[in-house]
Amino acid sequence: MITLDFIISAIVGFATAKIFSGKKEGKQGRIKPLQFQTKKYTTHIHHWLLGTIILGILLIFNYYNEIIFGFILGIILQGLTYKDFYKIIYKKIK
């Protein structure tokens, strides 16, 4: 059952991610993106992917808190609003 706490925390999570993330695809936000470089490729760990991993770990350990889950879900949903959300590994532009 979805509660008001869950909905409010999801909205707060979405708004928080919106504030700290880049305004557009490819633009750096207030927090530096988590990226790994090789000679030819860049791997970008998007905040929606990191949130999904955290939710998965919490589920594996059978931990559930409506406020935490709602907040993380809001972060994930905000990350999926970018057009390049699926680009995790991409070739560097010379």
Secondary structure as GFF3:
##gff-version 3
##sequence-region A 1 94
A	DSSP	alpha_helix	4	20	.	.	.	ID=ss1
A	DSSP	beta_strand	34	37	.	.	.	ID=ss2
A	DSSP	beta_strand	41	45	.	.	.	ID=ss3
A	DSSP	alpha_helix	47	60	.	.	.	ID=ss4
A	DSSP	alpha_helix	66	79	.	.	.	ID=ss5
A	DSSP	beta_strand	89	91	.	.	.	ID=ss6
###
